[in-house]
């Protein structure tokens, strides 16, 4: 007997969400493999978990499949009308800029968390240290302000 329909919404319980992610990820990877074998199809599947962990499957390698996709995508763009090609080209440039900015922000975030510091030079590390010290100072000031406000509220209630 079947289970019935599953409502498509985010699973709020963290443990259930992780279990579901793991089971469905494994099922999806299995289906991708089966499709590639049964139909002799070139399949690439890339999954990032909510924590940023990478899971991938490539029947002939993800890099090769992505390069093939990009070649086909670029051919499709060149066959379109000139104004569509120009618009698509500007979108591609925008996507490239946003990807670059995103990667920079991810790298900065990892550095602020104390990760991936191996490639940084002395000047970069000093700049990161100053940035962390400034953030710590601002955090302490805000904490002091909040504590003072709470103390004032308690004094008012006690009066």
N, C-alpha and C positions, 0 to 999 in steps of 0.2 A: 504494500500500500504506500502511495506517495506521501510526501510531507505536506503539500499545500504550498501556496504562494508565499514567498518571502517579501516583506515590505522593503522597498529600496530606500533606505535612509541610513544615516550613520549609526553604527552601533555604539551606544553610550558607554557600556561597561568595557573598561580597558582590556580586561582579560579575555572576555568573549570576542572582542574586536581582534585581538592578536591571534586567537585560535582560528577565527574565521579567515583572517588574512593568510595565515600559514596554510590552511587546508585549500583555500581557493587558489592561492599562488601555486601550490603543488599541482592542483588540477589543471590550471591554465598552462603550466609548463609541460605537463603530460600531453594535453591536447595539441599544443604547438608541435611537440615531437611527433605525435601520431599523424598530424596533418602533413608534416614534411616527409615522413616515411611512406604513408599510404598514397599520397597524391604526387609524390616527387616534387614538392613545392619548396621554394626557398623561403624560409621563415626566420624572422628575427623578432625576439620578444625581450623587452627591457622593462623591468619593474623596479621602482624605488619604494622602499617601505617608508612609513611616516617618520622613521628615525634616520632616513637617508641611506639605508643599506641597499646595495645593488644586487638584483637577481636578474640573470639573463640567460637566454637560450638563442643559439644561432645554428641553423642547420648547416650552413657553410661558413659561419663566422659573422658576427654582428657587423664588424667593420666593412666587410665586403658587401653585405646586403645594404647597409646604409649608403655606401658609395654608389651602389647600383640605383637605389632610390633617388639619391640626389641627381644622378645623371638623367633619370627619367623625368624627374620634376623639372629640371632645367630645360629639357627638350619640350616638355609641355608648355613651359613659359614662353619659349621662343616661337612656338606655333600659334600663340594667341595674338590678338590684335595689338598693335603698337601701344595703345594707351593702357591696355591690360598688362602688357609686359612691363611698362614703366611703373605702373602702380605695384605690381608684384615685386619688381626689383626694389622699389622703395620699402616695401614691407620686409623683404629679405634683409635689406640694410638695417631696418629698425630692429628686426629680430636678432641680427648679429650684435648690434649695439646693446640690446637688452640682455642677451646671453652673456656678453662680456661683463656688463655691469653686475649681473647676478653672480657670476663666478668670482668677481672681485669682492662682492659683499660676503659671499660664503667664505672666501679665504680670510677676509678681515674678521669675520665672526669666529672662525676656527682659531685664529691668532689670539683674539681676545679671550678665548677659553683656554689658552695655553697649548693649543695643538698646532702641529705643522710649523714649529719654530726653527727647525733645522736649517732651512734654506735662507733664513734672515741674517743679514749682516748686523754689525754692531750699531750702526746709525738707525737702522730699522727697529732693532730691539729697544734702543733708547727712546725712540719716538713712541713705540708701543707702551713702554713703561710710563712715560709722561701721560699718555692718554688714559691708561688704567688708573694712575694716581689722581688725575683730574676727575674721573668718574667716581672714584672712591670718595673723594672730598665732597663732591656734589651729593652723593648718596648719604654720607654722614650728616651733611647740613640738612637735608630733607628729613632724615630720621629724627634729628634733634628738634626740628620745627614741628613735626607731627607729635612727638612726645610732649613738647611744651603745650601744644593745643589740647592734647588729651588731659594733661595736668590741670590746665585752666578750666576745662569742662568739669573735671572732678571737683575742683574747688567751688565752682558755681553750684554744683549739685549738693555739695556738703553744706553750703551756706543756707 
